Every structure is written in structure tokens, then in C-alpha cells.
């Protein structure tokens, strides 16, 4: 599994959010979030920025290059 996929799921679960809830909060479709968490698609720069801002973490953390 790609590092970002695991991190995204962990961050969402820490916030006790469903994919539907997260989708509404960040403006990324539920199917896209699902594919990101399952490592079925690559994460785009804009998505990294949106999600890192929402979770208040660095882009490097989302990508798994930072702890």
C-alpha cells in the first residue's frame, strides 16, 4: 500500500469521519477519496493541499515522507 493511502485513512478515522462526510467537507468526491485510500489512483497536488490543510498536517506527512 502506498504511504499516502494508509495516512489518509488513518487521518479520516482519527476524526471519526465517513468518506461521505469528508467528501462534503473538502469538496473531493467520495469515489475519489475511496480510490485514494485503496491506492487505486495517485494523489494530485491540489488534493494534497486540500487534505493537508483540512487535517492541519504537512504535505510531506500526507505523502508519508514525514512522521
C-alpha positions in Angstrom: 0.0 0.0 0.0 1.3 3.5 -0.8 2.1 5.5 2.2 -0.4 8.3 1.4 -3.3 5.8 1.2 -2.6 4.5 4.7 -2.2 8.0 6.1 -5.4 9.3 4.5 -7.4 6.5 6.1 -5.8 6.9 9.5 -6.4 10.7 9.5 -10.0 10.2 8.5 -10.6 7.6 11.1 -8.9 9.7 13.8 -11.5 12.4 13.1 -14.3 9.8 13.1 -15.5 10.8 9.6 -17.1 8.7 7.0 -16.0 9.1 3.4 -19.3 10.9 2.7 -18.7 13.3 5.5 -15.1 14.0 4.4 -16.2 14.5 0.8 -18.7 17.2 1.8 -16.1 19.0 4.0 -13.3 19.1 1.5 -15.0 19.0 -1.9 -13.4 15.9 -3.2 -15.8 13.2 -4.4 -16.4 10.2 -2.3 -15.4 7.8 -5.1 -12.1 9.7 -5.5 -11.4 9.6 -1.7 -12.2 5.8 -1.7 -9.8 5.2 -4.6 -7.1 7.3 -2.8 -7.5 5.3 0.4 -7.3 2.0 -1.5 -4.3 3.1 -3.5 -6.2 2.7 -6.7 -5.2 6.1 -8.0 -2.4 8.6 -7.5 -3.0 11.7 -5.4 -2.8 15.0 -7.2 -1.1 18.1 -5.9 -4.3 20.0 -5.4 -5.8 17.1 -3.4 -2.7 17.0 -1.2 -3.0 20.7 -0.4 -6.8 20.4 0.3 -6.3 17.4 2.6 -3.2 18.7 4.4 -5.0 22.0 5.1 -8.1 20.2 6.4 -6.2 17.9 8.7 -3.6 20.6 9.7 -0.6 18.4 8.7 2.1 18.9 6.2 2.0 17.7 2.6 5.0 15.5 3.5 3.1 13.9 6.2 0.2 13.1 3.8 2.7 11.6 1.4 4.4 9.5 4.1 7.8 11.2 3.9 7.4 12.8 7.3 6.3 11.5 10.7 
